[in-house]
């Protein structure tokens, strides 16, 4: 009997990285003061989200709209590539070691994240991860960000749906999954082998070689 192939899915924020890259990206593109002012303007929505009274996807869209609506997509892509060095400095060394082990074993590694594709993909490319399943932003006909999300927020059940789009025939492969939050619960439940990354897994790494 032919051996099943192995697919390995890593969450990004809080799993491969030691923190939230949305906040870090906004700080990188707008600076501390404009970031804090923007979050203060949306404090009521952020609080409602924390209390479970308003969907996190809607809050994310409001934040993206506030900071990036009207931004040229080419500029957004450039920022994403320049941000790769910052994201690299946030990598969790222990989880990165797991990723390297799977790559060395010949497994198919992917990242499945609610974060935005344009700032996740560049650092994943540095890690040798080709398949990135992420939230996408909408680009208007004039080549500028509309402020809306093109895809549903890639979190919770959406992570499972998107993963199975890329890797259908679930019984044909063994699935490993790594995640750290409630947004990863469904993905971890789908996996044959799952690992929840806890707060103690917080060691930072040097530059990716």
C-alpha positions, -999 to +999 in steps of 0.1 A: +000+000+000+013+035-009+021+056+021-001+086+027+015+120+021+016+143+051+002+179+051+012+202+080-008+233+087+007+261+109-013+291+123+007+323+120+000+349+147+008+335+182+020+302+167+048+308+142+051+343+156+052+355+192+025+381+188-001+398+166+012+409+132-018+431+124-008+455+151+029+452+142+021+459+106+000+490+113+028+503+136+053+496+108+033+515+082+018+543+103+039+547+134+029+544+171+009+576+174-013+571+144-018+534+153-029+543+189-052+571+176-068+547+151-074+520+178-088+547+202-113+557+175-125+521+173-123+513+210-160+507+213-160+481+185-128+464+199-145+462+233-177+447+218-155+422+200-137+412+232-171+407+249-183+385+220-210+410+210-196+419+175-179+397+149-141+399+149-142+399+110-162+430+110-139+448+134-109+437+113-125+452+083-132+485+101-095+486+111-082+478+076-106+504+062-094+531+087-057+526+080-055+514+044-086+525+024-074+543-007-038+530-004-023+519-037-022+482-038+014+484-051+024+503-020+006+478+002+025+450-014+058+469-010+050+475+027+043+438+031+077+428+017+095+454+038+077+442+069+091+407+064+122+416+085+099+427+113+078+395+111+110+375+110+121+390+143+088+379+158+092+342+149+088+316+177+120+296+177+105+264+190+077+263+165+101+273+137+122+242+146+091+220+143+084+236+108+120+228+098+116+192+110+085+187+089+103+202+058+133+180+063+109+150+064+095+159+030+061+169+044+039+195+026+039+225+049+014+254+047+004+284+067-033+290+075-040+324+090-066+351+096-038+377+089-036+394+055-018+376+027+004+405+016+023+407+049+023+370+057+034+356+023+068+374+022+081+359+054+067+325+045+087+327+013+118+332+034+108+301+054+104+281+022+066+278+027+049+281-007+013+275+003-002+304+022-039+304+030-048+338+044-074+366+044-073+387+013-081+424+009-103+438-019-087+460-046-108+485-065-107+489-102-083+519-097-057+497-081-064+510-046-076+492-015-113+495-010-111+490+028-131+458+026-120+421+028-122+401-005-125+368+013-141+358+046-118+362+076-097+330+076-105+320+112-124+292+129-144+270+105-132+292+076-097+278+082-110+243+077-130+253+046-100+270+029-076+242+038-099+216+023-102+237-009-064+235-013-061+199+000-093+180-008-098+142-003-091+145+034-087+107+038-058+107+013-033+124+036-022+126+072-028+161+087-007+178+114-019+211+127-003+237+151-023+266+166-027+286+197-061+302+200-099+294+198-097+305+162-076+273+156-100+249+174-117+236+143-084+231+124-069+213+154-099+191+156-097+182+119-060+171+122-048+135+129-020+150+150-025+184+166-004+206+188-016+236+207+011+262+212+010+277+247+025+309+261+057+291+273+066+286+236+078+321+232+115+319+224+125+343+196+149+333+168+177+350+149+174+358+112+160+331+090+187+316+068 
